Amino acid sequence: MYEMYEDKSKPWPATVIGILVQDLNETEWYPNTNYLAASYVKYVEMFGGRAVPIFPDRDESYYQGLSKP
């Protein structure tokens, strides 16, 4: 698989994986609270990937910006 990568002088580029962030019930002390399990991030990183949080309930331009290189 490494032979397919043309420029061997640079490290293999990391794969970017988006992980959906979960909204939690808003409380008096913690409004607008989100949750992202660290185990999901560690699992992606364990295989050399980069985890990117994807927040729900954003406008369309936010999601389009995530997909641009």
N, C-alpha and C positions, 0 to 999 in steps of 0.2 A: 504493500500500500504506500509506503514511503517513496518508492521509486516513481510513483505517478506525480509527485510534487516536484516541480521543475527546479526551483531555486533552493538547493540543499544547504546553502550558506546561512539561510534564515531559519528560525524555528518554524515548525508546522503551525499554521494559523489556527487559533482556537475557534471552535464552533460556538456560536451564540445561541443560547436556548432561553426563550421567554417563559417565565413562570407567573401565572396569574395570582395576584394578591387578593386575599379574601377580606372583605369588609366585615368588621365586627360590630356588634350592637353598640350604638353610641351610649355612653354613660355621662353622668354629670361631670366626672373628673377627666375622662378621656374622650373628647369629641373627635370625630373623623379618624378613628383608629382603624388601622389595617394590620393584617397578619400574613406573614410569609414564613413558612416553616424552614428553619435553618437546615433541616435534614434534606430538603429538596435542593437547596443551593449546594450543600456539601456533596450530594450525589452527582450533580452535574460537574462540579469541580474535580471530583475524584477521577473522572474520565477525561479530564483536560479541557472541558468546556467552560464557557463563561455564562453565568446566570444573569438575566436582566429581568427586573420586576416589571410586570404589566399591571397597571392600576385600572380597576373597573370604573365605569361611569365617567369617562373622559370624552372630550369632543373628538371628532374624526381626525383632525389635524394631529392630535397626540399620537394616534395609532399609525398614521401615515409616516410620522417622523421616526417611529420605532423601526420601520421597515427600510429606511434609507441607510445606505452604507456610510 
